[in-house]
Structure formats: C-alpha cells, structure tokens
Amino acid sequence: MKACRLFDVYEDASKPGHKSLSFTLTFQHPEKTLSDDEANALRDKAVAALSKKFGAELRKK
C-alpha cells in the first residue's frame, strides 16, 4: 500500500458508538501494474486487519 487517506467521517445519532469512515487506498507495485484481482486481494487484506483490530466492516451495498 502506497497511501491511505481518511476523507470522511459520519456519525449517526441513531447508532451510538458507530462511525462510518471513508478512506482512499492507493496500491502501487514498483515494477508492474496491479491486476484487479491483485488490488482487490490487497484491499481485502486491509479490511481483514481492520476487522480483527477494530471490528470494522465494509458497508453493504
């Protein structure tokens, strides 16, 4: 991961203790273009780490 930037925080009064955080993640390999599958796997790994440490989850579409 080359960069991670928080760009939005939303708190819903009806869900105390919960926040919605929006991040921009930048993945870059030094020698090649990442495929969609490679980038998605890196994103999934980041989400899994955040889930384990903070109970984070991706918002359902």
TAVEN-V984098 format. One record per residue. N is the residue number from 0. RES is the residue in one letter. PHI is phi in whole degrees, 0 to 359 (* if undefined). BURIAL is b if it has 16 or more other ideal C-beta (glycine too) atoms within 10 Angstrom, else e. Layout:
BEGIN
n->N res->RES phi->PHI burial->BURIAL
n->N res->RES phi->PHI burial->BURIAL
END
This chain:
BEGIN
n->0 res->M phi->* burial->e
n->1 res->K phi->273 burial->e
n->2 res->A phi->206 burial->e
n->3 res->C phi->219 burial->e
n->4 res->R phi->229 burial->e
n->5 res->L phi->281 burial->e
n->6 res->F phi->239 burial->e
n->7 res->D phi->201 burial->e
n->8 res->V phi->230 burial->e
n->9 res->Y phi->234 burial->e
n->10 res->E phi->240 burial->e
n->11 res->D phi->261 burial->e
n->12 res->A phi->300 burial->e
n->13 res->S phi->280 burial->e
n->14 res->K phi->231 burial->e
n->15 res->P phi->303 burial->e
n->16 res->G phi->84 burial->e
n->17 res->H phi->249 burial->e
n->18 res->K phi->228 burial->e
n->19 res->S phi->252 burial->e
n->20 res->L phi->249 burial->e
n->21 res->S phi->246 burial->e
n->22 res->F phi->237 burial->e
n->23 res->T phi->254 burial->e
n->24 res->L phi->250 burial->e
n->25 res->T phi->244 burial->e
n->26 res->F phi->251 burial->b
n->27 res->Q phi->211 burial->e
n->28 res->H phi->271 burial->e
n->29 res->P phi->290 burial->e
n->30 res->E phi->235 burial->e
n->31 res->K phi->204 burial->e
n->32 res->T phi->278 burial->e
n->33 res->L phi->285 burial->e
n->34 res->S phi->283 burial->e
n->35 res->D phi->303 burial->e
n->36 res->D phi->298 burial->e
n->37 res->E phi->294 burial->e
n->38 res->A phi->296 burial->e
n->39 res->N phi->296 burial->e
n->40 res->A phi->295 burial->e
n->41 res->L phi->293 burial->e
n->42 res->R phi->298 burial->e
n->43 res->D phi->298 burial->e
n->44 res->K phi->294 burial->e
n->45 res->A phi->296 burial->b
n->46 res->V phi->296 burial->e
n->47 res->A phi->298 burial->e
n->48 res->A phi->295 burial->e
n->49 res->L phi->291 burial->e
n->50 res->S phi->296 burial->e
n->51 res->K phi->296 burial->e
n->52 res->K phi->279 burial->e
n->53 res->F phi->237 burial->e
n->54 res->G phi->76 burial->e
n->55 res->A phi->289 burial->e
n->56 res->E phi->210 burial->e
n->57 res->L phi->288 burial->e
n->58 res->R phi->293 burial->e
n->59 res->K phi->289 burial->e
n->60 res->K phi->278 burial->e
END
